[in-house]
Structure formats: C-alpha cells, structure tokens
C-alpha cells in the first residue's frame, strides 16, 4: 500500500499541470474559502433586513463594475506575460504600465458611478427613500474597492503567468480575515458600514501582500513609468473586448438583484445568500484547474501550436464533466442540510431557509454547463479571441433578462436562479461551437 501511494505521488509530481491543479485547488479553497465565510457571518450578525438588502445591492454593483476590469486583467494578462518572458523582455515595464493605466481607468469609472449610476437607481429599483439614501452612502464608501480590486488582479494574473499560483491563491484569505475582524469589532458601532470598511482595508492589505511577495522573491522589478508599446496596445485592445463582454455578462447579477428588489423586503438578501452557496463549488472548480490551464496552455500553445491546444481542451473536458457531475449530485442530495447548517443561526430568519434552499437548487442545475463552458473560455483566451467572448456575453445578458421576466412571474427568486442556469447552457453551446470554428480556421 505504501509503495503504491509513493508511486502515485511520484507520477503526480512528474505532471506539472496535475500537480499545479491539486495545489492551487487546495490553497484556493483555503484562501477563497475564507472569503465565502463572510456572507454567512453577515447573515448571523445582521440577518435579513433593509440594511443588508442595501449592502448586498451595493456590493454586487461595485463588484460587477470592478470585476469586469479585474477579471479581464487577471485572465488576459497571462498569455502576454508568457510571451514577454519567452522573448526576454522586461515584465516590470509592462506590469507597471498596466497598473498606471488601470488606475486611471478605475478613477474614471468611479466618477461615472457617482454621476450616472446613482441618479438612475431611483427609477430602476423599488427601494424606499431611506434605503436609497443608505445605498448612495454605501456606494461612496465602497468606491476605493474598485482601484485595489483591479490592481490585485493585475498582480495575481502576473503571478499565475510565472506559475506562482500559491501566492495569488491564498491572498483572498487575507482580505477575508481582515474583513471579518473589522466587521466583528465595529458592527455594533457602524452597522453595515463596518462590512464596507472591512472589505476596503482587506483589499488594500491584499495588494500590499502581493506586491511585497513579488519584491521579496525578486520575481521581477516594478518599473512605474508609462511606456506605450505595441504589445501593451494589443493587450488593451484584446482586454477591451473582454471588458465589454464582461460588462454584459457581469451585468446579469446586477439585473437579478434589481428584479429581486421587486419581490419585496429581504428578497435581495435571500437571493444573494443562495448565490454565495452556489459560488462555492464554482470557485472550487475554477480556482484550481481553470487557473492552471490558462497558464500551462499559453506556454504550450506558443511551443506546439493549435493542435496541442485542441488536445488539451479535449482532455480537460473529460475530467471536468465527471467531477462537476459528482459535485452536483452530492450538493443536490444534501441541499436542505447544507442550507440549514450554513444559515440557521444568529439573526437569520429561519422562515427564509426553504426559499434559499430552492433558489440554490435552481442555481445548481446550471453548475455543469457553467464549469464546462469555462474550459472553452480559457481556450479562447489563449487564442486571444475575446471577440467571441464579447458576443456571447451580450447574448447571455439578453437571454437572462428575458428568462427572468418570464420565470420570476411564477417562481420569484427561484425563477431568477433557474434563468441563470438556462443561460449557462446556451453559453456552453455557443462557446464550444466558436472555439472549434476558430481552431479549424487556424489549422487551415
């Protein structure tokens, strides 16, 4: 038995992709797992109320707006860093220029939120005047999160390109610990404003940690001066397609919360808690295997071409679908137990537990196509074909609104969640079709 285990260990260590996937999944579970604890502590400390509705609405809005830039930067930057390293160019100049430009972009975005987004909330939501006043204040307090979310994503993506997965994987845990600590100590004095303070300070410390690790380990030297190179312009162009696409697809959670606000007090919070439960398995799958795939596939593509990429995608699909199906069956089987275990304590109203359980179940129906679709997303990112991702996002956005309007009429929050699952199925079909179409054209 000991010999067999040792042989398995040796075989795993001989396969960099497998080893990186296992280690990233493990450390990401620790790092991001701590972050997923935050909503459940909020549930215990604050329950379901007008204040939590306001906070979750604002946090979803800011996370959407910052996330479209942050996620695009973290993913799109990986192939470029891989290419820069293969050509022995200065990574520090590229990263420094990216940080400057993204910083300026975050400032512009913050100004637009104040000038445009805040005034229109009066017309597109049904919050009370008191709730809207609280929402406006929370938005102003949360704006610094945009800048540091983008900056940490740039550094995390760069570290992933260097295959320094451990550093970026554990960093979200730092933010979560800081957020929980500050919220706990100031919740009685500041209320939901303590949560905002915790998230902002947590992200600042996370950025300092990533920058400090890069400096300490001498991965590269930061050069903070703006140098507009051909590669940087191409990166911005490719990123812009990804950003536009993510504006559309990332708008879906915001649309869901807006429509959920039509269903009455506490509905936004109930939907958010179910969404957080759903994002735990999604993050478990995407933070390990998916992150490793983008880094490894980028290097292999530059060395072996499109044929190798097609083979890599095929292998990944077989592995992912089996794991995702198993996770789906387990979570559906223990759905009620897990919801009760996670939320039935503190200030949370237990009357809401069946609703959260049903909404989470509807989200889980789209888990397999959601994760499977991410394989094709990474393949298209390696090919730098973000136009396909942009078009897919627009279609997803339109379908999500349509399905929400139809299904929420009969099933309320559960209908909103089921609409998300249906959109995931469409996305998978569209991405698969276009990936093989692009790959075929490149082979010819």
C-alpha positions in Angstrom: 0.0 0.0 0.0 2.8 2.4 0.9 4.6 1.6 -2.3 1.5 2.3 -4.4 0.9 5.6 -2.7 4.5 6.6 -3.2 4.3 5.6 -6.9 1.1 7.7 -7.3 2.9 10.6 -5.6 5.8 10.4 -8.0 3.5 10.2 -11.0 1.6 13.3 -9.9 4.8 15.3 -9.3 6.0 14.4 -12.8 3.0 16.0 -14.3 3.2 19.8 -13.7 -0.4 20.5 -14.8 -1.8 17.9 -12.4 0.4 19.0 -9.6 -0.4 22.7 -10.0 -4.1 21.9 -10.3 -4.1 20.0 -7.0 -2.0 22.6 -5.1 -4.0 25.5 -6.5 -7.3 23.9 -5.7 -6.1 23.2 -2.1 -4.7 26.6 -1.4 -7.5 28.4 -3.2 -10.0 26.5 -1.1 -8.3 27.9 1.9 -7.9 31.4 0.6 -11.2 31.9 -1.1 -13.0 29.6 1.3 -12.4 32.2 4.0 -14.0 34.8 1.7 -17.1 32.6 1.3 -17.5 32.6 5.1 -18.0 36.3 5.2 -21.7 36.3 3.9 -22.6 33.7 6.5 -21.1 35.7 9.3 -23.1 38.7 7.9 -26.2 36.5 8.0 -25.6 35.6 11.6 -24.7 39.2 12.7 -27.2 41.2 10.6 -29.8 38.7 9.4 -32.2 39.7 6.6 -33.2 43.4 6.7 -33.4 46.6 4.7 -29.8 47.3 5.6 -28.5 44.0 4.3 -30.5 44.5 1.1 -28.8 47.8 0.6 -25.3 46.5 1.3 -25.7 43.4 -0.9 -27.1 45.5 -3.7 -24.2 48.0 -3.5 -21.6 45.3 -3.1 -23.0 43.5 -6.1 -23.0 46.7 -8.1 -19.4 47.6 -7.2 -18.1 44.0 -7.6 -19.7 43.9 -11.0 -18.2 47.2 -12.2 -14.7 46.5 -10.7 -14.9 42.8 -11.5 -15.2 43.3 -15.3 -11.9 45.1 -15.3 -10.3 43.0 -12.6 -11.2 39.6 -14.1 -10.3 40.8 -17.7 -6.9 41.9 -16.4 -6.2 38.8 -14.4 -7.0 36.4 -17.3 -6.0 38.3 -20.4 -2.6 39.3 -19.0 -1.4 35.7 -18.6 -0.7 34.9 -22.3 1.0 38.3 -22.7 3.3 37.7 -19.7 4.1 34.3 -21.1 5.0 35.8 -24.5 7.1 38.6 -22.9 9.1 36.1 -20.9 9.7 33.9 -23.9 11.1 36.9 -25.7 13.2 38.0 -22.7 11.5 41.4 -22.5 11.1 43.5 -19.3 8.0 42.3 -17.5 8.3 45.1 -14.9 7.7 47.8 -17.5 4.6 46.0 -18.9 3.1 45.4 -15.5 3.9 49.0 -14.3 2.3 50.5 -17.3 -0.7 48.3 -16.9 -1.1 49.4 -13.3 -0.9 53.0 -14.2 -3.5 52.7 -17.0 -5.8 50.6 -14.9 -5.5 53.0 -12.0 -6.6 55.9 -14.3 -9.4 53.8 -15.6 -10.7 53.0 -12.1 -10.8 56.7 -11.3 -12.8 57.4 -14.4 -15.2 54.5 -13.6 -15.7 55.8 -10.0 -16.6 59.3 -11.3 -19.1 57.7 -13.8 -20.7 55.7 -11.0 -21.3 58.9 -9.0 -22.5 60.9 -11.9 -24.6 58.3 -13.8 -25.4 55.2 -11.7 -26.5 56.8 -8.5 -29.2 59.0 -10.1 -30.8 56.2 -12.2 -31.3 53.9 -9.2 -34.4 55.9 -8.2 -36.1 54.9 -11.5 -34.9 51.2 -11.9 -35.3 49.9 -8.3 -38.2 49.9 -5.9 -36.2 50.6 -2.7 -37.7 53.0 -0.2 -36.3 56.6 0.1 -34.5 55.6 3.3 -32.9 52.6 1.6 -31.8 54.6 -1.4 -30.2 57.2 0.9 -28.2 54.3 2.6 -27.3 52.8 -0.8 -25.9 56.2 -2.0 -23.7 56.5 1.1 -22.5 52.9 0.8 -21.6 53.4 -2.8 -19.4 56.3 -2.0 -17.7 54.3 0.8 -17.1 51.3 -1.4 -15.6 53.2 -4.4 -11.9 52.7 -3.3 -12.5 48.9 -3.6 -12.6 49.3 -7.4 -9.0 50.5 -7.6 -7.5 47.9 -5.4 -9.5 45.0 -6.9 -8.1 45.9 -10.3 -4.6 46.2 -9.0 -4.6 43.0 -7.1 -6.0 41.2 -10.2 -3.2 42.5 -12.3 -0.6 41.2 -9.9 -2.4 37.9 -9.4 -2.6 37.3 -13.1 1.1 38.1 -13.5 2.0 35.7 -10.7 -0.1 33.0 -12.3 1.8 33.5 -15.6 5.0 32.9 -13.6 3.3 29.8 -12.2 3.5 31.3 -8.7 0.0 30.0 -8.0 0.3 29.7 -4.3 0.8 33.4 -3.6 -2.2 34.6 -5.5 -4.3 31.6 -4.3 -4.0 32.4 -0.6 -4.3 36.2 -0.9 -8.1 36.4 -0.9 -8.0 34.8 2.5 -6.1 37.8 3.8 -8.9 40.1 2.7 -11.5 37.8 4.3 -9.8 37.7 7.7 -9.3 41.5 7.8 -13.0 42.0 6.7 -14.3 39.6 9.3 -12.2 41.1 12.1 -13.2 44.7 11.3 -16.8 43.8 10.9 -16.9 42.0 14.2 -15.3 44.8 16.2 -17.2 47.6 14.6 -20.6 46.1 13.7 -22.4 47.5 16.8 -21.0 51.0 16.3 -21.0 51.3 12.5 -23.7 48.7 11.4 -23.3 47.5 7.8 -20.8 50.3 7.2 -18.3 48.1 9.1 -18.6 45.5 6.4 -17.6 48.0 3.7 -14.7 49.2 5.8 -13.5 45.7 6.3 -13.7 44.8 2.5 -11.8 48.0 1.5 -9.0 47.7 4.1 -8.8 43.9 3.4 -8.2 44.5 -0.3 -5.6 47.2 0.3 -3.7 44.8 2.6 -4.0 42.1 0.0 -2.5 44.3 -2.7 0.4 45.1 -0.4 0.9 41.4 0.3 1.1 40.5 -3.4 3.4 43.5 -4.2 5.6 42.6 -1.2 5.9 39.0 -2.3 6.9 39.9 -5.8 9.6 42.3 -4.4 10.8 39.9 -1.7 11.2 36.9 -4.1 12.6 39.1 -6.9 10.2 37.7 -9.4 10.5 40.9 -11.4 11.2 44.6 -10.7 8.4 47.1 -10.8 9.0 50.0 -13.2 6.3 52.6 -12.6 6.5 54.6 -15.8 4.1 54.6 -18.7 5.6 53.0 -21.8 3.1 52.7 -24.7 4.4 49.7 -26.6 2.8 47.7 -29.4 2.3 44.8 -27.0 0.6 47.0 -24.4 -1.7 48.5 -27.1 -2.6 45.0 -28.3 -3.2 43.9 -24.7 -5.6 46.9 -24.2 -7.4 46.1 -27.4 -7.9 42.4 -26.6 -8.8 43.3 -23.0 -11.4 45.8 -24.2 -13.3 43.1 -26.0 -13.2 41.0 -22.8 -14.2 44.0 -20.7 -17.2 44.9 -22.9 -18.2 41.2 -22.8 -17.9 41.1 -19.1 -19.9 44.3 -18.7 -22.8 42.4 -20.4 -22.4 39.0 -18.6 -21.4 40.6 -15.3 -24.5 42.8 -15.5 -26.6 39.7 -15.0 -26.2 39.5 -11.2 -27.0 43.2 -11.0 -30.1 42.7 -13.2 -31.0 39.7 -10.9 -30.8 41.9 -7.8 -32.7 44.7 -9.4 -35.5 42.4 -10.4 -35.3 40.6 -7.0 -35.9 44.0 -5.3 -39.4 44.0 -7.0 -40.3 40.9 -4.9 -40.3 42.6 -1.5 -38.2 43.2 1.5 -35.5 40.6 2.1 -35.6 39.1 -1.4 -32.3 40.6 -2.5 -30.6 39.1 0.6 -32.2 35.7 0.1 -31.0 35.6 -3.5 -27.5 36.7 -2.5 -27.1 34.0 0.1 -28.2 31.3 -2.3 -25.8 32.8 -4.9 -22.9 32.6 -2.4 -23.6 29.0 -1.7 -23.6 28.3 -5.5 -20.3 30.2 -6.0 -18.5 27.9 -3.5 -18.4 24.9 -5.8 -18.0 27.1 -8.9 -14.9 28.7 -7.3 -13.6 25.3 -6.1 -13.6 24.2 -9.8 -12.4 27.4 -11.5 -9.8 28.4 -9.0 -7.8 25.2 -9.3 -8.0 23.5 -12.6 -9.1 26.5 -14.7 -6.3 28.8 -13.4 -3.7 26.2 -14.1 -5.0 25.5 -17.6 -4.6 29.1 -18.8 -1.0 29.3 -17.6 0.1 25.9 -18.9 -1.9 26.1 -22.2 -0.4 29.5 -23.0 3.1 28.2 -22.8 2.2 25.0 -24.8 0.4 26.9 -27.5 3.4 29.1 -28.3 5.6 26.0 -28.5 3.3 23.4 -30.1 0.5 25.3 -31.8 -3.2 24.8 -32.2 -3.3 21.0 -32.5 -1.8 20.7 -29.0 -4.4 23.2 -27.6 -7.3 21.2 -29.1 -5.9 18.0 -27.4 -5.5 19.8 -24.1 -9.1 21.1 -24.3 -10.5 17.6 -25.0 -8.7 16.1 -22.1 -9.8 18.8 -19.7 -13.4 18.5 -20.8 -13.5 14.8 -19.9 -12.0 15.4 -16.5 -14.2 18.4 -15.6 -17.5 17.0 -16.6 -17.1 13.9 -14.3 -16.0 16.0 -11.3 -18.7 18.6 -11.9 -21.5 16.0 -12.2 -20.3 14.3 -9.0 -20.3 17.6 -7.1 -23.8 18.5 -8.4 -25.3 15.2 -7.3 -23.8 15.5 -3.8 -24.9 19.1 -3.3 -28.5 18.5 -4.6 -28.8 15.4 -2.3 -27.7 17.4 0.8 -29.2 20.7 -0.3 -31.5 21.3 2.7 -29.0 20.1 5.3 -26.2 22.4 3.9 -28.5 25.5 3.8 -29.7 24.8 7.4 -26.2 24.2 8.6 -24.9 27.4 6.9 -27.6 29.9 7.8 -29.9 28.7 10.6 -28.2 30.6 13.4 -27.9 34.1 14.8 -30.2 36.9 13.4 -31.1 35.0 10.2 -34.9 34.5 9.9 -35.4 30.7 9.6 -38.6 31.3 7.7 -36.4 32.2 4.7 -34.4 28.9 4.7 -36.8 26.9 2.3 -36.6 29.9 -0.1 -32.8 29.9 -0.1 -32.7 26.2 -0.4 -34.9 26.2 -3.5 -33.0 29.1 -5.1 -29.7 27.3 -4.6 -31.1 24.2 -6.1 -32.1 26.1 -9.2 -28.6 27.6 -9.4 -27.0 24.1 -9.1 -28.9 22.9 -12.2 -26.5 25.1 -14.3 -23.3 24.1 -12.5 -22.0 21.5 -15.0 -22.5 23.7 -18.2 -21.1 26.7 -16.3 -17.9 25.0 -15.4 -17.6 23.1 -18.7 -18.0 26.4 -20.5 -15.0 27.9 -18.6 -12.8 25.3 -20.4 -13.7 26.9 -23.8 -13.3 30.4 -22.3 -9.7 29.7 -21.3 -9.1 28.1 -24.7 -10.3 31.3 -26.5 -8.3 33.4 -24.1 -5.1 31.5 -25.1 -6.0 32.3 -28.7 -6.7 35.9 -27.7 -10.1 35.7 -29.4 -12.0 37.8 -27.0 -14.5 39.0 -29.6 -16.3 35.6 -29.3 -16.5 36.1 -25.6 -17.9 39.6 -26.0 -20.6 38.4 -28.4 -21.5 35.5 -26.1 -21.8 37.9 -23.2 -24.3 40.1 -25.0 -26.5 37.1 -25.9 -26.3 35.9 -22.3 -27.4 39.3 -21.0 -30.4 39.5 -23.3 -31.5 35.9 -22.5 -31.1 36.4 -18.8 -33.4 39.4 -18.8 -35.9 37.6 -21.0 -35.9 34.4 -18.8 -36.0 36.4 -15.6 -39.2 38.3 -16.8 -40.9 35.0 -17.7 -39.8 32.8 -14.8 -39.8 35.2 -11.8 -43.5 35.8 -12.5 -44.3 32.3 -11.5 -41.3 31.2 -9.3 -40.0 34.5 -7.9 -36.3 34.2 -6.8 -36.2 30.6 -7.8 -37.2 31.7 -11.3 -34.3 34.2 -11.4 -31.8 31.4 -10.4 -33.2 29.0 -12.9 -32.9 31.6 -15.6 -29.2 31.8 -14.8 -28.9 28.0 -15.3 -30.6 28.2 -18.7 -28.3 30.9 -19.8 -25.3 28.8 -18.8 -26.5 26.0 -21.1 -26.7 28.5 -24.0 -23.3 29.9 -23.2 -21.7 26.4 -23.3 -23.1 25.6 -26.7 -22.1 29.0 -28.2 -18.5 28.9 -26.8 -17.9 25.3 -27.9 -19.1 25.9 -31.4 -17.0 29.0 -31.9 -13.8 27.6 -30.3 -13.7 24.7 -32.7 -14.6 27.0 -35.6 -11.6 29.3 -34.7 -9.3 26.3 -34.2 -10.3 24.8 -37.5 -9.5 28.1 -39.3 -6.1 28.3 -37.7 -5.3 24.7 -38.7 -6.1 25.5 -42.3 
